Structure formats: structure tokens, C-alpha cells
Amino acid sequence: MRRYDLDWLRVIAFALLIFYHVGMFFVPWGWHIKNNETYESLTGPMWFLNQWRLPLLFVISGMGTYFSLQKRTGGQFMRERVIRLLIPFVFGMLFIIPPQVYIERLANNQVSGSYLDFWPSEAFIGTYPEGNISWHHLWFILYLLLFSLILTPLFISIKKGFSKGVIKKIISKPLGLYMFIFPLFLWEWLLQPFFPVTHALIGDWFNIISSITLFIFGFIIITTKETFWHSVKKYRYIYLSVGIVCFSAMVYIVNNYEDSPTRHTIEAFIKVINLWSWVITLFGFAARYLNSNSSALKYANQAVYPFYILHQTIIVIIGYYMIDLDWPIGAKGSVMIIGTFGITWVIYEFLIRRWKIFRPLFGLKNEPAKATGMLVNNYR
């Protein structure tokens, strides 16, 4: 079962992450460093992306786990996850994240020496944000590793004895895939007010439980195989319409109603319908238009993981030198986007991709894999 559309969605979602993190430099939300002028007009597009990009990636990761377990035992799968996820995570905390922390401290006048004065003598003192030890954007790798290891026994059990008949019957209906929103609503309604998202692992209960639920959904959904793909292709315009209505309703509620228990309940319900609608909409359009291989996909599939690991550090470094420039947002944003893609590509193409010593540090095998879809490219 080859699903090139999943590969494309994964590549597109991580590419959007570069645009999103460049946007974080300009939007009035808290981030590591900020431009000398922020733009309220960016909050709408940023909020829209923020609703579904991470849920999409956790669902895709659950699907990839299903494919991987078709070719491995549970022990083999867990060993592979440790190699592909833990090694890049540790390497990233030691060498990729400290430059971000240093730049942030420099921008806030908390350090004055060179980077060599900061690393390693100060880089590993205390935990962020008060201290300097952090995993920043690499939290996704850590959470994915923990979810994979914890859920392997459950997934093996599902693979061996899971009855898919009822789920297939339900999701074949126009709105059947919306059965999955109810656990998400409970977490949004009951947990989110008390456990704001921190990515700090400890105490990050809403984010952990919501993300692990989406991860499980991805695994369960893909077991239905063609029933799922037929449904998302056939009903994709229904999902798109629901998503447009729900996001519009969320914007209206946020702008017109004060916080209250009633507003929170309504907003939580609309939010999970909205994020799920966009996730399944994207699956539908990808299944219709992107389920084909190409040389671009072969290259991007290998590059996406190193790009993810490197991109935010490069954004922060470029952004630091542009903070006080009297340039319009279009010029600054363009330099940051082009510079991030360009510098990351140079590092990937001429260092990571070509030197065996670096490949495992960025989650790549020592021998490039042949591109045969999600089953082989990312998980075999």
C-alpha cells in the first residue's frame, strides 16, 4: 500500500512550519525574539494555520506507525524509533537549540560575550525559560518518541485483533469521520482551561492527551484502508465547507463574546470540528491530486526531517540581525524565508546528505532509501 499523498502532506506541513515560525517573529504573540514592529493583521492567518497543522502531523505519524509495524516486530519498531528520534533529539539539544537560546539572551541583554563564551559553559545551566537548557521546537520529536514507545503494545493488539467493520460502515457516510471529534472535545472542554500548552512535557497534560489521541486516530483510521481514502475524496468539499463555517464562527465568537463557561463550551466544540474538518479536507484533496511519485518528492522526503531540525535556529539567527532594520514586513519576511530555505538546503545538501557521519544525527539512514511511498520512505 503506497501512499505518496501522505508523503506530500508531511512535506507540505513541515514547509508551512518555516512560514509559521517566520510569522512568529512578526505577530504580537510571545516568541523567542520579536521584530521591532509587530502586526496584528497576521494573527488571523497564523491562528488559522495553528488550528490544524500539528493535528495533521500527529495523525500522519499514527498512519506511518501502522505502515512501519507491517514490516517489523514491536521490539524492532521501538529500536528503530529510538535511533530515528532519540539520537537527533539529543544532538539537537546539544548543538542546534543552544544558538537559539544564546540569540534570545543576546537580544534581551542577558549575555554580552561571544557564543563560545556561552557554549558550553552557560548553555547547560538551569532549565528554560529561567535557565538555558531547552528543546524548543524539538518537543515534537520527544513527544512522538514517547507516544511511539508507550503505544506499541496497543498498536500490536489492534493490528492482530481489531474489528474494522463498524468503523468502516460509519466513516463511509458523509459525516461519519466526525465520530472522532468527541474525545477531542472532552479534552478541549475539560483539560485545556487548566493545562495550557507549554511543550515542557511535565504538566503539559492537555497537549499530551490531545496529541496522543490524534496519533491513535491516525493508526485506527489507516486500518480501514480504501474505505477512508474513498470517503475523504468523495466528501472533501463537505469537509471544506464545514471547516470554513467553523473557522468563521470561531473568529466571530472570539471578537464578540466575553470569556465565560458557556463561551468556552461552545468554542471548544466548534474548535475541534474546525481542526478535524481541515485535517480530513487536506487528506481528501491530497488523495485526489497528490498520490503520485516524483523526483521532487523523493528529494523532499529525505530532506524534510533535517529541514525541521535546523529551520528555527536559522530563522532566529537571521531574525536577530533584522530586528532593528527599518524595512517593511514584506522585505524582512522574504529575506527570512528565502534565507532559511537556502541556508538549510546548503547544510543539508553539502553536509548532511553526503556525509555518513552526519546522517544519523538528523534522523537519516546511512544509505538513501528508494522512494516507494510512505511505507518505505519514512518508516522502513
Secondary structure, 3 states (H helix, E strand, C coil): CCCHHHHHHHHHHHHHHHHHHHHHHHCCCCCCCCCCCCCHHHHHHHHHHHHHHHHHHHHHHHHHHHHHHCCCCHHHHHHHHHHHHHHHHHHHHHHHHHHHHHHHHHHCCCCCCCHHHHCCCCCCCCECCCCCECCHHHHHHHHHHHHHHHHHHHHHHHHHHCCCHHHHHHHCCCCHHHHHHHHHHHHHHHCCCCCCCCCCCCCCHHHHHHHHHHHHHHHHHHCCCHHHHHHHHHCHHHHHHHHHHHHHHHHHHHHHCCCCHHHHHHHHHHHHHHHHHHHHHHHHHHHHHCCCCCHHHHHHHHHHHHHHHHHHHHHHHHHHCCCCCCCCHHHHHHHHHHHHHHHHHHHHHHHHCCCCCCHHHHCCCCCCCCCCCHHHHCCC
